[in-house]
Amino acid sequence: MAKKEPIKRPRIIAIQGEDCYLIEVDDKNSRVCEVKGGLPILIFPPFLTISIIARGYWEEYTGPPELVDKLLAEAVEYDEWAAANRD
């Protein structure tokens, strides 16, 4: 079995619908990034990639690779946003 190369930089590996991206951040973990109208771009904490993929319907991402830079530059950490927006 070939050894998997380490991730050199984050990249989008999958998409769910039109507004949810899966960003691979290392060889085992990814982060979900949601782009929903009316809300900031939210990024969730890292989690095991295989676990995220197993819990939802994801399709391979075939869009421009540079989108990851825009998403990460504009994203707000979900935990911080949720804490600031509690009722």
N, C-alpha and C positions, 0 to 999 in steps of 0.2 A: 504494500500500500504506500502510495506517495505521501510524503510529509506535506502538510498544508503550509503554505507560505504565510508569514505573519502579515497582518494588515498594516500597510504603510500610512494610510490616512483613512478617515471615515468615508464611507460610500453608501449610496442608496442601493439596497439589494432587492427590495420588493415594494409593492404598492397595494393598498387595499382601497377599492373605490377610487375616487378622484382626489381625496384629501387626506390620506393617511399613508405615511412613508415609513419604511423600516430602514434605519441607518445602522450599518454594521460599524462598530467602533473598535473591536478587537477580534481575535480569532474565535471567541466564544460568545461575545455579548453584542447586543444591538439595542437601539433606542427607537421608540415609536415617536414620530413627529406628526402632529395633526395640524392641518391648515384649514380652519373652518371660518367662513365669513362672519364678521362681527366679533371675532375673538383674536387675541394675539396668536402667533404660531406657538403652539405648546409642544415641549419636548419632555418626555417621560424618562425616569431613571433607567440606567442600563439593566438589562435582564438577559438571561440565556436566550440566544437566538433560536435554538430548536424549540424551546418552550413557547416563545412568542408565535412562531410559525404554526405550531400545533394547535393553538387556541383561536386561530382566525383564518379566514380565507385570504391568502396573499397570492399575488401574481408577480412574476418576475418583472423588475423595473427595467425598461428599455429606453427611458428618456435621457435627456442630457446629463452627463455625470457632474457637471459644474453646479447643478441645482443644489447639491448638498451644501456647498459653500454659502449660498443665499439662505437656506433654511437654518443652518447653524448660526449664522451671523444675526439673524432676526428672531430666533427662537427665545422663548421665555421658559425657564424651568417650571414644570407643572407644579411641583410642591410649593414653590414661592408664590406663584400666581394664585393657587388655591387658598393658601394662608391669607393672602391679601384681599381675597374676594369672598370670604366667608360672611354669611349673613349675621 
